[in-house]
């Protein structure tokens, strides 16, 4: 098992890791606070949230298994070498655990607050059902040979795929509405900061170990930061450059006039607010 060659680099690694944790963790609160103050979730895309819970749950399974399980760690060493460090840190486990909890809170807000005519699309529900079905099949494939590293790698790929998919409905919704009202830009800025700190942490480890295996050995962490930064730049461009001067008029409905959370028709297209 590899150890740190430089104490200053080890400290720097920890600092960047917890900066990433704090940035990504705090990023979830502006949206929750915004929903609470408005008593409304109009403008927040529900597909984004539903896909997000699958994404964070998958990432938690990957991080927790690789960080805590000696069996998974031994399989990692067998594949990448005993001179390599485990690419998951305590801040990764803390972040994914915290993210699952916050996403559940947002789901509760969607259930109780004003939501206009917004719904969860059947496409998103189908994606979630298919993803968890695939995960179940992979579990039974891995079970006879105890291929746990392969199995959690599947969950890692799931969380990357969900990260790509989950941002798309919100970006498209902002484009259709030509505004970003109801979607917290503060969370986006913090999410961007977390992605940058995540890359910095991985780079510090690679410099210390004189190896870039921690990038290839944790491709999910690499890609999640890249995808997050990419879409955060889109959201910031939409908010500050494209639609910043436009304010949406959000109609208010009484609780009796609320639409059902899941529509009965077969059209998965995102609705205009």
Buried (B, 14 or more C-beta within 10 A) or exposed (E): EBEBEEEEBBEBBBBBBBBBBBBBBBBBBBBBEBBEEBEBBBBBBBBBBBBBBBBBBBBBBBBBBBBEBEEBBEBBBEEBEEEBBBBBBEBBBBBBBBBBEBBBBBBEBBEEBBBBBBBBBBBBBEBBEEBBEEBEEBEEEBEEEEBBBBBBBBBBBBBBBBBBBBBBBBBBBBBEBEBBBBBBBBBBBBBBBBBBBBBBBBBBBBBBBEBEBBBEBBBBBBBBBBBBBBBBEBBBEBBEEBBBEEEBEBEEBEEEEBEEEEBEEEEBEBBEB
